[in-house]
Amino acid sequence: GLKDVQVYPNPTDGWLQMILPETKTYDILVYDMMGRLLQSEKIANEGDFSHALDLSAYPNGLYFVEIRQENKSLTKKIILSR
């Protein structure tokens, strides 16, 4: 389930790698410290299990990556630092 999702490296210099363990559809949402939604995407994981997320357009700081799957969600705190 979502508890097996991995997001790395953290801190990151702009690119995050996500390991999505199940063949499901995921919604990936990125928020800033103020709770503003910066980007969202839907991923249909068909067994690839890995997804790259580009945060390089954003300034250094703290971000939240929310991963939703059906009625569950997991939020990871990410530090962007170059």
N, C-alpha and C positions, 0 to 999 in steps of 0.2 A: 504494500500500500504506500501511501504518501510518506510514512515514516522512513521508508527506504530510499527516498529521493536524496540525491547528493548534489550539492552546488559548490563549485570550487573554481579557481582559488579564491580565498577570502582572507585578507584583502585582495582586490583585483586591480589591475591597471587598465581595465576596460572590457575585457572579454571574460564571460563566465561560461563554464562548461556545466551542463546539467545532465545527470544520469537519471533517467526516468524508467523505473523498473517494470512497469506494466504496459501491456498493449492496450492503451486507452487513449481518450482524448483529454488533453490538459489545456487549461487556460493559464497563461503566464502573464502576470501583471507586475509592473514596476512602479513603485511609489517613492516620492522624496520624503524627507523628514517631516514635512508639513502635511503629509497624507494626500498630496496631489498625485493623481494618476499620470504617469509620464508616458508609458507605452503598454500595450497589451497585444498578445498574440495567442492564437489557438494552434495547438500542435496535435496532429493525429499521429500518435506513436504507433507505428506498425512493426515494431520489433527492432528498430534502429537503436533505441534506448539512450541515445546521446543527442543533446541539442546545445548549440552555442548561442549565447545571448550577448548582444553587443551593447555595452553601456558607455562606450567611448565618447559619445556626444555630450555627456553630462559632466559637470564640474566635480572635483573631488568632494567627497562627503559620505554621509550615511544614507543608504537606500534600503528599501524593503522589497523583496521579490516574493510575491504571493503565487503559489502554485495551487490551482483548483482542479479537482477531479470529481465529477458528479457532485455530490453534496458535501464533500470534504475539502478542507483547504489547509495549507501549510505555509507559514511565512518565515522567510530567512532574512536575517539582517546582514547586509553586505556593505563593506567599506570599499569605496572607490578611491584609490590613492595612486598617483603617478610620481 
